[in-house]
Amino acid sequence: MSIHDVPITGEPIRLGQFLKLANLAEDGSHAKDLLDAEEVTVNGEVEVRRGRQLTNGDVVEVGGEGGRVVLG
């Protein structure tokens, strides 16, 4: 599995936005589909809420690829 750091500036980010920013989803519709199919994990647990607030250090994974939230 590959996890890369994804720098975020300012406010905490919502999961749906992060999936797009980290290139784990192509667009908002794709992000929703991934969440509906329970293919997204946050810190190792399945997450289905697109609006979940992510905090510094959270790790989001989809299909063996992942991104770590790095607030700057």
Residue, then its C-alpha position, 0 to 999 in steps of 0.5 A: m500500500s502507498i500512503h502519501d502526505v497531502p498538505i492542507t492549508g487553513e481549515p480542516i477538510r471534509l472527507g469528500q473534498f480530501l478524496k478529490l485533493a488526494n487524487l483518490a477520487e476523480d470528482g465529487s460523484h466518484a467520491k460519493d460512489l466510493l463512500d456508498a460502496e464502503e470502499v473508503t477507510v479513515n484510520g483503518e475503519v470504513e467511513v461512509r460520511r462524505g462530510r466527515q471532518l478530517t484532522n491532522g494525521d488522519v489516513v484515508e485509504v481507497g483500494g490500496e492507495g492512501g493519503r495522510v492529512v497534513l495541516g499546514 
